[in-house]
Amino acid sequence: MRPIVSSMVGMIPVSAPETLALTPNGCWDIPRREEAVESACGKGPIAALYIETPANPTNGMVDLGRARKIVSGLHGPDANRPVIIVDNTMLGPIYQVPLAHGADLVVTSLTKYVGGHSDLIAGGCSGTAAMLEPIRGMRTILGTMCDPHTGWLVMRSLETLKLRMTAAAEGARKVAAFLNAHPKVASVWYLGFLPEGHPDPPVSSANARAQAPLSASK
């Protein structure tokens, strides 16, 4: 099997049990990242780099520009650089467009923010016509396309997607502000309240269009 460098907020060879170490703030640990790349290269040509940013459930951000630089020096099984695949489910098309930052393919769970009503199961993949051609072929062979009713439900949901995500972002901001000021809450993982010098805000500014509806606390 060709190695696939893959992780939610980093990289692992698919055939290796160890994952890329993350720093407590959720970003890549750079020395271990380089080790993971070297380890994957030792197993054969790397077929793809799979990224989820922000990651679920840590909300850690991945610098897509840095990821593109990493793969530019690697070679895949066809002598071309590995394909960069980004899972954009957490931010969706409203808040992040990975294709504009070096991604080749973007996968999104339409069941979640896009669907928004808990009444459909679907997924989407975006990219250039050339990148999508083999995916379309495999989809046809496997039959993994939406039925007409599910397609209609997705189109219905797209009409209100921006309104719903904008409202969710505002709600998350208010909840995070409340928790950040609460005496029984130790910390709030929200871009607006991260400590000075934290690496995630500049990555978010580079990748995303706005502060997303994501927060966590303890």
Secondary structure, DSSP 8 states (H G I E B T S, - for coil): ----EE-SSS--BTT-S----B-TTSSB-HHHHHHHHHHHHTTS---EEEEESS-TTT-----HHHHHHHHHT---TTSS--EEEEE-TTTHHHHB-GGGGT-SEEEEEIIIIIT-SS----EEEEE-HHHHHHHHHHHHHHT-S--HHHHHHHHHHHTTHHHHHHHHHHHHHHHHHHHHT-TT---EE-GGGS-TT-SHHHHHHHHBSS--S--EE-
